[in-house]
Amino acid sequence: MLLAILQAMLQFVLKLGVIFGFIFMISCTAFVIVCIVHGDIKINVIRSKREEENE
């Protein structure tokens, strides 16, 4: 009986953790996209001298 209750509680906590993880991942992705659009984050490509000479 106690083992069944523990298993049900563990499954509930696991599902809740997965749901919160997905929500956190989506919100962080949205935050980064908004920051890139507003210009707070700039992505610079750094090239070596060899790559610049080849072009």
C-alpha positions in Angstrom: 0.0 0.0 0.0 2.7 2.4 1.0 4.8 1.5 -2.0 1.9 2.2 -4.4 1.3 5.7 -2.8 5.1 6.4 -3.1 5.1 5.4 -6.7 2.1 7.6 -7.5 3.7 10.5 -5.8 7.0 10.0 -7.6 5.2 9.9 -11.0 3.3 13.1 -10.1 6.5 14.9 -9.1 8.3 13.7 -12.2 5.5 14.9 -14.5 5.4 18.2 -12.7 9.1 18.6 -13.1 8.9 17.9 -16.8 6.1 20.4 -17.2 8.0 23.1 -15.4 11.2 22.2 -17.4 9.4 22.7 -20.7 7.8 26.0 -19.5 11.2 27.2 -18.4 12.9 26.2 -21.6 10.2 27.9 -23.8 10.3 31.1 -21.6 14.1 31.3 -21.8 14.0 30.8 -25.6 11.4 33.6 -25.9 13.5 35.9 -23.7 16.6 35.3 -25.8 14.6 36.0 -29.1 13.2 39.2 -27.6 16.6 40.3 -26.5 18.1 39.7 -30.0 15.2 41.6 -31.6 15.7 44.6 -29.3 19.5 44.6 -30.0 20.5 43.7 -26.4 22.4 40.6 -27.7 24.6 40.9 -30.7 26.1 37.9 -32.4 29.5 38.6 -33.9 31.3 36.0 -36.1 35.0 36.1 -35.4 37.1 34.8 -38.2 40.7 33.9 -38.2 43.3 35.5 -40.5 43.5 32.4 -42.6 39.8 32.4 -43.4 40.0 36.1 -44.3 42.9 35.4 -46.7 41.1 32.5 -48.4 38.1 34.7 -49.3 
